[in-house]
């Protein structure tokens, strides 16, 4: 999972992530539904699948509320779900960091945060 800091709109970020990485993230018609700070939240997201991973991009801030308060400076989450045996990821972090308006892309190792966001994506 990666945390991305960028002030750009999600569709513009997705365009450049797709261009730089060869992914084909597309906006999903479904909304993620959850409760944060006793408020019901519906969040749109982008998704892409290849042989090894499912990729999801979701905004950390929904209606002014952070999905993960611990990382309130992160604007977007790029969540990777392994489908088969673990493969070495390409230098995804470096490619995203090379996008001019991305202020930073960071691998997040916090298991609780990974579990919280992954649970949202279980359908």
Beta strands, then each sheet from edge to edge (+ up, - down):
strand 1: 2-6
strand 2: 26-27
strand 3: 32-36
strand 4: 39-43
strand 5: 45-49
strand 6: 53-59
strand 7: 61-62
strand 8: 65-66
strand 9: 76-82
strand 10: 102-107
sheet 1: 2+ 5- 6+ 9- 1+ 10-
sheet 2: 3+ 4-
sheet 3: 7+ 8-
end
